[in-house]
Structures are given as C-alpha cells and as structure tokens.
Amino acid sequence: ATAGLPADEEVSSDSETESPLLGRRRREAAEEEVEETPQEKKLRLAKQYLEELRQLEEERAEEEEELEPADLVGDRLKEDVLEQRGRLQRLVAKDVQPPDPARIRVLRGHQLPVTCLAISPDDRFIFSASKDGSLIKCKWEVDSGKRLCVVPGGKKGTEERHMGHSSQVLCMAISSDGKYLATGDRNKLIMIWDAATCKRLHIFTGHRDAVSGLSFRKGTHQLYSASHDRCVKVWDVAENAYVETLFGHQDIITGLDSLSRECCVTAGGRDGTVRLWKIPEESQLVFSGHQGSIDCIQLINEEHMVSGADDGSLALWGLTKKKPLALARQAHGEQDTQGLQQPYWISAVAALRNSDLLATGSHSGSVKLWKCGEGFRKLEHLLDIPLVGFVNSLKFSAAGDFLVAGIGQEHRLGRWWRIKEAKNSICIIPLKQKTTASSPESPGSS
C-alpha cells in the first residue's frame, strides 16, 4: 500500500513486511512525540474530548431542557468510565414485552438466504447481504421499509468490471461513525464501501479462504477480519492499508466482534475455542466450554461476551475466566433427525450493548430473548418470537427499540437442511418496554 493509491485500488496483505505507509506513519508519530511530551499530548486530547462532550451535551440540553450541560458532561464521563471497565449494564430485559406478530415487518429483495446484516449507528438504515450472486447488498430505510440501494454481483473474476461481489457474502460491518461499510465473501475478498452512496472504495486481499467475520474497532477506522484460513487480519480503512496478521485457531474462524479496546474476540468452529486477541501485544487468551462447533459470537460490553454452538448451547463469558460464567444447553430445544434427537444449532447471537438483554437464533421456528442475571452468572429465558427459517444474523438497534433478523431457507455457512416454507428476508421486530428502566451499573456486575 502506498500513500498515492487511487480509490478502489486493491490492497494485499500477502507481504508480511511492514508497508511503506505504516512505516511513514510511525516515523511521523515519532517526530510528533519529540515536539510534544506525553503529558502535553494527554492534556491536549483530554481538553479536546471534554470540549466535544460539552458541545454535544449542550445540544441535548437545548432539546431536553432538564439538566445543566455541566451535569450532563459529568454523567456522560461517568458512563464512559463504566463502559470502558465493562461495568455499564442497563437493566432493560425485565421490561421487554412480547412483540405483536402483526407489527413484525418483513422486507423482501434477496433471492437466496440472507447471511449478514448491519444497522447504521443512527438506527436509520439496515444493510443486508446474501448468498445471491445478483442481489448482493441492499440498503433499507428502517422507517419506510424502502430499498434504497442495490449492488448487483457477477461471475467470479469479474470484480474489476462491476461493483459487487461474485460469490456468497458471509459477513459485514459498519464503522461507528457510519462512514464505511465492509463486506467479506467466500472468494477471500473484503470490499470497502461508502455507506452513504454504496460506492465501492477499496478491495482488500490476502486471506487464503472465505472471509467469515468483520468488525470495526469502535471510534476508529481500524478493521478486523477473520477467515476460514484460521487467521485474523488488521486493516486501516481510512489509510487503505494492511497492518498485520495474527494466527492461533486450529479450525476455521466462524465469527468475530470488537468494541473500543484494541482487541477482538473470535469463534473457532470445531477447535472448540473462543479467543480474545490483544492486538498491540500480538497475544491471545483461549476460552473453552462448548462441545460442538462454535458458530457465532458477540461482545456484550468490554468485559463480557456471548457465543453459540451447533451443540445447541449458549455460553456467557467473562474475559477474566477461561470457562463460561453461565451455559444454557439445548437453548432452542431438540429436533428429530432421522429418528435421532439432535439439538437445534445456534446460528446467530446478538447483545444489546452494555445491557442485560440477549437474542439467539436457530432454525427452531423462533428467535429467543434472554436476560443476563446478576454478575452475568445466569441466563434466563424471557420469551420467544415466532420466525420460520434459519436465523443467520441478528442485530439490536443502538437504542434497543427494535431487533433485526436475517432469515434464509439455508444456514449461512452451508446447505445441510433446507426449509422450503421459509422466506429469504429481513425481519424488523419492534421491542416494546413496560417502562423506560435503566441503571448505569448493576451492583453485581464486574
């Protein structure tokens, strides 16, 4: 990667040597440090952060006219500290009401199973992708349900002549500022898009098998990618540059997630492990507890995560313990397969960030909502939302007022079963609450 790359230039990670761009940025950073001491830099950044917070909260105060801006800034700072420590837990699960099935909206447009979803940070738009070679990526408006953008795909090897993918899209992620959208496919490619216009900006190459997980580090344009080639790669999307590769898993990586810390978590399929990757140290922590292939994972906050496996188990983890804090076996029950009782696979998990509310998907005929008990040491089943088909992706809106499910007739990673009566679609499920109850910190959370 070089500084003068035009838009949509292909960037490869095949070379393990440091890119010239990265070397230049490090030299520039070193020069800046000589001119500015660490204390001066900390003070400057803190002042800048406080000023941004003050302006943001002043705007909110004008709308709400409840608290003084200074009080709002103080509350926001307390919340940020709790979030960084993984101790911010909004207790919303107990107030969630079963949604009216008539109010669940179904958006049709993909010809083949929907495999992945992303919701814009302002909750206004949904991005979706599928196994379909002609309708690859759609942008939907949440309020109206209108399809705003479609990027057609094509045959393998034609990526340079058209804008879409030429194989099944397995994963996607959107940056926390809503600027960039990243999509990964079975053909080892990562494509970077302008989320507002759906224009393709870059292609990243270097993975040696299907790209199965993507996540932007919160507050940055740093992108983490995971693949069936068993490695995690780090990219700088704003600079159009490859950064580094991390190795460790013994089987395909099936999912990946991250928040604001410089680390990410991955699900390792049949190697039976969940891993926490510390990017600066190039080290990893290994967690085990599932008996089957671990197919999906998501962080709840900076200290806790949830994962699901094809043995039907749902696991709740703390990043300081190598074993699950709580484990729900056969979370979606059992099915009769050729006379044998087999658990329904957990194909998707979602967590409402910094709360006690979780959602799981399978092909059991429903999405299930769960409550994390005190200290994240218990999983309590709340309610079922009827949905027919494989639930291949689940995402909560940032505000927590709706849940989006990506439905398919087949599992996103294969064709083991086909549910003919299912509709390949996106379902928007409204989540009503009894009262607006939230607590900045649960007494037992850690």
MIZA-642555 format. One record per residue (C-alpha): residue number from 1; residue in one letter; x, y, z. Coordinates in steps of 0.05 Angstrom, whole numbers. Example, Ala and Ser with C-alpha at 12.3 -4.5 7.8 and 13.67 -1.06 7.14 Angstrom:
<nodes>
{1; a; {246; -90; 156}}
{2; s; {273; -21; 143}}
</nodes>
This chain:
<nodes>
{1; a; {0; 0; 0}}
{2; t; {27; 68; -17}}
{3; a; {3; 138; 1}}
{4; g; {-16; 155; -71}}
{5; l; {-66; 98; -82}}
{6; p; {-127; 117; -123}}
{7; a; {-197; 99; -97}}
{8; d; {-217; 25; -106}}
{9; e; {-143; 4; -111}}
{10; e; {-132; -68; -88}}
{11; v; {-93; -74; -23}}
{12; s; {-60; -141; -7}}
{13; s; {-34; -170; 58}}
{14; d; {6; -224; 23}}
{15; s; {71; -190; 41}}
{16; e; {87; -196; 115}}
{17; t; {136; -137; 112}}
{18; e; {115; -71; 141}}
{19; s; {80; -28; 88}}
{20; p; {115; 37; 68}}
{21; l; {53; 76; 91}}
{22; l; {55; 45; 160}}
{23; g; {129; 59; 166}}
{24; r; {118; 132; 146}}
{25; r; {61; 140; 196}}
{26; r; {104; 111; 252}}
{27; r; {161; 159; 235}}
{28; e; {113; 218; 234}}
{29; a; {84; 196; 301}}
{30; a; {155; 191; 330}}
{31; e; {170; 262; 305}}
{32; e; {106; 288; 337}}
{33; e; {126; 256; 403}}
{34; v; {192; 294; 403}}
{35; e; {156; 360; 394}}
{36; e; {102; 344; 446}}
{37; t; {114; 308; 512}}
{38; p; {67; 251; 532}}
{39; q; {37; 294; 588}}
{40; e; {24; 351; 539}}
{41; k; {-8; 304; 490}}
{42; k; {-54; 274; 544}}
{43; l; {-75; 343; 567}}
{44; r; {-89; 366; 495}}
{45; l; {-130; 304; 479}}
{46; a; {-168; 309; 545}}
{47; k; {-186; 382; 532}}
{48; q; {-208; 365; 462}}
{49; y; {-251; 307; 487}}
{50; l; {-284; 349; 541}}
{51; e; {-299; 405; 492}}
{52; e; {-332; 356; 444}}
{53; l; {-373; 327; 502}}
{54; r; {-393; 397; 525}}
{55; q; {-417; 416; 456}}
{56; l; {-455; 351; 448}}
{57; e; {-489; 356; 515}}
{58; e; {-506; 429; 505}}
{59; e; {-544; 410; 442}}
{60; r; {-580; 355; 481}}
{61; a; {-596; 403; 538}}
{62; e; {-628; 452; 489}}
{63; e; {-674; 396; 466}}
{64; e; {-690; 367; 535}}
{65; e; {-683; 430; 579}}
{66; e; {-675; 385; 640}}
{67; l; {-603; 388; 666}}
{68; e; {-546; 437; 663}}
{69; p; {-494; 420; 609}}
{70; a; {-441; 412; 664}}
{71; d; {-483; 358; 698}}
{72; l; {-494; 323; 632}}
{73; v; {-419; 323; 617}}
{74; g; {-405; 294; 686}}
{75; d; {-457; 239; 677}}
{76; r; {-430; 224; 608}}
{77; l; {-359; 218; 634}}
{78; k; {-382; 170; 689}}
{79; e; {-418; 129; 637}}
{80; d; {-356; 127; 593}}
{81; v; {-312; 103; 651}}
{82; l; {-362; 48; 669}}
{83; e; {-366; 27; 596}}
{84; q; {-290; 22; 589}}
{85; r; {-287; -21; 652}}
{86; g; {-343; -66; 627}}
{87; r; {-387; -46; 686}}
{88; l; {-440; -7; 650}}
{89; q; {-503; -50; 649}}
{90; r; {-571; -22; 632}}
{91; l; {-624; -67; 662}}
{92; v; {-675; -69; 607}}
{93; a; {-691; -143; 598}}
{94; k; {-744; -147; 652}}
{95; d; {-786; -94; 618}}
{96; v; {-786; -122; 547}}
{97; q; {-856; -142; 523}}
{98; p; {-872; -197; 472}}
{99; p; {-879; -162; 404}}
{100; d; {-944; -164; 367}}
{101; p; {-932; -212; 308}}
{102; a; {-974; -166; 263}}
{103; r; {-924; -110; 275}}
{104; i; {-863; -150; 252}}
{105; r; {-843; -122; 185}}
{106; v; {-815; -168; 130}}
{107; l; {-770; -138; 76}}
{108; r; {-762; -180; 14}}
{109; g; {-710; -169; -40}}
{110; h; {-657; -224; -35}}
{111; q; {-668; -285; -78}}
{112; l; {-625; -330; -35}}
{113; p; {-614; -336; 41}}
{114; v; {-595; -271; 77}}
{115; t; {-528; -284; 111}}
{116; c; {-510; -220; 147}}
{117; l; {-536; -152; 170}}
{118; a; {-511; -85; 195}}
{119; i; {-550; -27; 224}}
{120; s; {-525; 45; 216}}
{121; p; {-504; 78; 282}}
{122; d; {-564; 126; 279}}
{123; d; {-612; 66; 271}}
{124; r; {-640; 95; 206}}
{125; f; {-613; 44; 156}}
{126; i; {-603; -31; 150}}
{127; f; {-551; -62; 104}}
{128; s; {-560; -135; 84}}
{129; a; {-525; -186; 41}}
{130; s; {-539; -257; 18}}
{131; k; {-517; -319; -20}}
{132; d; {-547; -288; -82}}
{133; g; {-500; -272; -139}}
{134; s; {-544; -217; -169}}
{135; l; {-572; -180; -109}}
{136; i; {-513; -177; -63}}
{137; k; {-521; -117; -18}}
{138; c; {-582; -76; -2}}
{139; k; {-592; -13; 38}}
{140; w; {-660; -6; 70}}
{141; e; {-693; 53; 105}}
{142; v; {-719; 30; 173}}
{143; d; {-779; 77; 178}}
{144; s; {-808; 66; 109}}
{145; g; {-780; -3; 92}}
{146; k; {-758; 24; 24}}
{147; r; {-699; -8; -11}}
{148; l; {-652; 49; -26}}
{149; c; {-592; 16; -58}}
{150; v; {-576; -50; -93}}
{151; v; {-507; -71; -115}}
{152; p; {-510; -127; -167}}
{153; g; {-460; -183; -167}}
{154; g; {-429; -222; -224}}
{155; k; {-387; -282; -242}}
{156; k; {-321; -300; -209}}
{157; g; {-263; -259; -236}}
{158; t; {-306; -200; -258}}
{159; e; {-297; -159; -193}}
{160; e; {-258; -106; -231}}
{161; r; {-313; -96; -283}}
{162; h; {-372; -88; -236}}
{163; m; {-381; -63; -165}}
{164; g; {-410; -123; -129}}
{165; h; {-384; -189; -101}}
{166; s; {-380; -251; -146}}
{167; s; {-392; -302; -91}}
{168; q; {-433; -311; -27}}
{169; v; {-425; -253; 22}}
{170; l; {-415; -282; 92}}
{171; c; {-403; -221; 137}}
{172; m; {-407; -145; 141}}
{173; a; {-392; -89; 189}}
{174; i; {-403; -14; 192}}
{175; s; {-357; 37; 225}}
{176; s; {-382; 72; 288}}
{177; d; {-385; 139; 252}}
{178; g; {-428; 107; 196}}
{179; k; {-377; 126; 142}}
{180; y; {-351; 59; 119}}
{181; l; {-384; -8; 106}}
{182; a; {-342; -71; 98}}
{183; t; {-365; -137; 67}}
{184; g; {-329; -204; 62}}
{185; d; {-343; -262; 15}}
{186; r; {-328; -335; 1}}
{187; n; {-279; -313; -53}}
{188; k; {-229; -288; 0}}
{189; l; {-244; -214; -15}}
{190; i; {-261; -156; 31}}
{191; m; {-295; -97; -2}}
{192; i; {-299; -28; 30}}
{193; w; {-358; 17; 12}}
{194; d; {-380; 88; 24}}
{195; a; {-442; 73; 67}}
{196; a; {-478; 136; 45}}
{197; t; {-472; 125; -30}}
{198; c; {-459; 50; -34}}
{199; k; {-398; 65; -78}}
{200; r; {-341; 16; -73}}
{201; l; {-277; 48; -48}}
{202; h; {-226; -9; -39}}
{203; i; {-214; -84; -45}}
{204; f; {-171; -118; 8}}
{205; t; {-139; -184; -10}}
{206; g; {-93; -231; 28}}
{207; h; {-139; -281; 63}}
{208; r; {-129; -351; 34}}
{209; d; {-201; -375; 46}}
{210; a; {-271; -348; 57}}
{211; v; {-277; -284; 98}}
{212; s; {-325; -302; 154}}
{213; g; {-321; -244; 205}}
{214; l; {-312; -168; 203}}
{215; s; {-314; -115; 256}}
{216; f; {-292; -42; 261}}
{217; r; {-260; -21; 325}}
{218; k; {-307; 29; 357}}
{219; g; {-287; 102; 349}}
{220; t; {-236; 85; 295}}
{221; h; {-230; 62; 223}}
{222; q; {-188; 2; 244}}
{223; l; {-219; -62; 214}}
{224; y; {-211; -133; 240}}
{225; s; {-224; -191; 193}}
{226; a; {-228; -266; 206}}
{227; s; {-227; -323; 156}}
{228; h; {-234; -397; 145}}
{229; d; {-158; -394; 135}}
{230; r; {-155; -392; 212}}
{231; c; {-123; -323; 218}}
{232; v; {-144; -253; 239}}
{233; k; {-120; -192; 199}}
{234; v; {-119; -119; 218}}
{235; w; {-130; -63; 166}}
{236; d; {-131; 13; 167}}
{237; v; {-190; 30; 123}}
{238; a; {-180; 106; 123}}
{239; e; {-108; 97; 100}}
{240; n; {-126; 39; 54}}
{241; a; {-71; -3; 86}}
{242; y; {-58; -73; 113}}
{243; v; {-29; -73; 183}}
{244; e; {-16; -144; 210}}
{245; t; {-37; -217; 214}}
{246; l; {-49; -259; 276}}
{247; f; {-50; -335; 280}}
{248; g; {-76; -385; 332}}
{249; h; {-141; -421; 315}}
{250; q; {-137; -494; 296}}
{251; d; {-201; -494; 254}}
{252; i; {-240; -444; 212}}
{253; i; {-260; -379; 246}}
{254; t; {-335; -370; 242}}
{255; g; {-347; -303; 275}}
{256; l; {-312; -241; 302}}
{257; d; {-331; -179; 343}}
{258; s; {-297; -119; 376}}
{259; l; {-313; -55; 415}}
{260; s; {-269; 4; 432}}
{261; r; {-208; -31; 462}}
{262; e; {-152; -51; 415}}
{263; c; {-173; -124; 415}}
{264; c; {-224; -171; 384}}
{265; v; {-258; -237; 400}}
{266; t; {-267; -296; 353}}
{267; a; {-306; -362; 350}}
{268; g; {-262; -420; 326}}
{269; g; {-312; -470; 297}}
{270; r; {-292; -542; 313}}
{271; d; {-228; -525; 350}}
{272; g; {-277; -513; 408}}
{273; t; {-247; -447; 430}}
{274; v; {-266; -374; 436}}
{275; r; {-206; -327; 433}}
{276; l; {-191; -256; 456}}
{277; w; {-137; -225; 413}}
{278; k; {-95; -168; 443}}
{279; i; {-72; -132; 381}}
{280; p; {-14; -89; 406}}
{281; e; {16; -147; 445}}
{282; e; {2; -197; 389}}
{283; s; {-23; -245; 443}}
{284; q; {-87; -284; 455}}
{285; l; {-128; -314; 512}}
{286; v; {-162; -381; 499}}
{287; f; {-232; -398; 527}}
{288; s; {-266; -466; 523}}
{289; g; {-334; -493; 544}}
{290; h; {-376; -512; 483}}
{291; q; {-378; -585; 459}}
{292; g; {-394; -570; 386}}
{293; s; {-373; -522; 331}}
{294; i; {-376; -451; 357}}
{295; d; {-411; -413; 301}}
{296; c; {-427; -343; 328}}
{297; i; {-401; -293; 379}}
{298; q; {-414; -222; 403}}
{299; l; {-387; -176; 458}}
{300; i; {-439; -151; 508}}
{301; n; {-391; -100; 537}}
{302; e; {-315; -92; 545}}
{303; e; {-312; -149; 596}}
{304; h; {-367; -199; 575}}
{305; m; {-388; -237; 513}}
{306; v; {-437; -288; 488}}
{307; s; {-428; -346; 439}}
{308; g; {-470; -401; 407}}
{309; a; {-453; -470; 381}}
{310; d; {-482; -526; 339}}
{311; d; {-489; -569; 401}}
{312; g; {-547; -522; 418}}
{313; s; {-510; -488; 476}}
{314; l; {-509; -414; 492}}
{315; a; {-449; -390; 533}}
{316; l; {-439; -327; 573}}
{317; w; {-366; -308; 586}}
{318; g; {-325; -260; 628}}
{319; l; {-258; -242; 597}}
{320; t; {-222; -259; 662}}
{321; k; {-248; -331; 666}}
{322; k; {-228; -387; 618}}
{323; k; {-295; -424; 628}}
{324; p; {-366; -397; 616}}
{325; l; {-398; -358; 673}}
{326; a; {-465; -388; 650}}
{327; l; {-484; -441; 600}}
{328; a; {-553; -457; 572}}
{329; r; {-553; -526; 540}}
{330; q; {-602; -541; 484}}
{331; a; {-623; -468; 486}}
{332; h; {-671; -478; 427}}
{333; g; {-693; -548; 445}}
{334; e; {-685; -612; 404}}
{335; q; {-706; -636; 335}}
{336; d; {-720; -706; 309}}
{337; t; {-669; -721; 253}}
{338; q; {-679; -789; 221}}
{339; g; {-702; -818; 287}}
{340; l; {-646; -785; 328}}
{341; q; {-657; -728; 377}}
{342; q; {-609; -672; 359}}
{343; p; {-605; -602; 389}}
{344; y; {-623; -543; 345}}
{345; w; {-559; -507; 325}}
{346; i; {-549; -436; 350}}
{347; s; {-537; -399; 285}}
{348; a; {-538; -326; 310}}
{349; v; {-529; -287; 374}}
{350; a; {-539; -213; 389}}
{351; a; {-529; -170; 451}}
{352; l; {-558; -101; 465}}
{353; r; {-492; -66; 482}}
{354; n; {-480; -51; 555}}
{355; s; {-545; -83; 577}}
{356; d; {-572; -149; 604}}
{357; l; {-612; -167; 540}}
{358; l; {-591; -221; 491}}
{359; a; {-623; -254; 430}}
{360; t; {-609; -321; 397}}
{361; g; {-630; -351; 330}}
{362; s; {-634; -422; 303}}
{363; h; {-680; -458; 254}}
{364; s; {-726; -479; 310}}
{365; g; {-782; -433; 289}}
{366; s; {-768; -375; 336}}
{367; v; {-719; -322; 359}}
{368; k; {-709; -326; 435}}
{369; l; {-695; -267; 481}}
{370; w; {-653; -278; 544}}
{371; k; {-636; -239; 607}}
{372; c; {-566; -240; 636}}
{373; g; {-572; -250; 711}}
{374; e; {-535; -211; 765}}
{375; g; {-460; -210; 753}}
{376; f; {-471; -244; 685}}
{377; r; {-473; -311; 722}}
{378; k; {-541; -334; 699}}
{379; l; {-581; -339; 634}}
{380; e; {-656; -332; 640}}
{381; h; {-702; -346; 581}}
{382; l; {-751; -288; 572}}
{383; l; {-795; -300; 511}}
{384; d; {-800; -330; 441}}
{385; i; {-813; -291; 376}}
{386; p; {-841; -337; 321}}
{387; l; {-798; -336; 257}}
{388; v; {-794; -391; 206}}
{389; g; {-727; -407; 173}}
{390; f; {-653; -404; 190}}
{391; v; {-638; -342; 231}}
{392; n; {-570; -327; 201}}
{393; s; {-559; -258; 232}}
{394; l; {-587; -217; 290}}
{395; k; {-574; -145; 308}}
{396; f; {-605; -99; 361}}
{397; s; {-614; -26; 344}}
{398; a; {-568; 20; 384}}
{399; a; {-629; 48; 422}}
{400; g; {-655; -22; 435}}
{401; d; {-725; -7; 407}}
{402; f; {-721; -60; 351}}
{403; l; {-686; -124; 333}}
{404; v; {-668; -143; 261}}
{405; a; {-664; -216; 237}}
{406; g; {-635; -241; 172}}
{407; i; {-675; -303; 150}}
{408; g; {-657; -356; 100}}
{409; q; {-681; -424; 76}}
{410; e; {-610; -449; 89}}
{411; h; {-555; -438; 141}}
{412; r; {-507; -383; 122}}
{413; l; {-446; -429; 121}}
{414; g; {-475; -489; 84}}
{415; r; {-534; -528; 56}}
{416; w; {-545; -583; 109}}
{417; w; {-621; -572; 110}}
{418; r; {-670; -530; 70}}
{419; i; {-734; -502; 100}}
{420; k; {-779; -493; 39}}
{421; e; {-833; -453; 75}}
{422; a; {-783; -400; 99}}
{423; k; {-777; -334; 62}}
{424; n; {-708; -305; 47}}
{425; s; {-719; -238; 80}}
{426; i; {-702; -186; 133}}
{427; c; {-750; -181; 193}}
{428; i; {-755; -118; 235}}
{429; i; {-782; -137; 304}}
{430; p; {-806; -79; 348}}
{431; l; {-787; -85; 422}}
{432; k; {-835; -50; 470}}
{433; q; {-820; -39; 543}}
{434; k; {-865; -32; 604}}
{435; t; {-826; 27; 629}}
{436; t; {-761; 62; 609}}
{437; a; {-718; 29; 662}}
{438; s; {-643; 35; 661}}
{439; s; {-588; 32; 712}}
{440; p; {-518; 57; 699}}
{441; e; {-488; -1; 737}}
{442; s; {-512; -67; 763}}
{443; p; {-489; -79; 835}}
{444; g; {-464; -148; 818}}
{445; s; {-432; -133; 751}}
{446; s; {-357; -134; 744}}
</nodes>
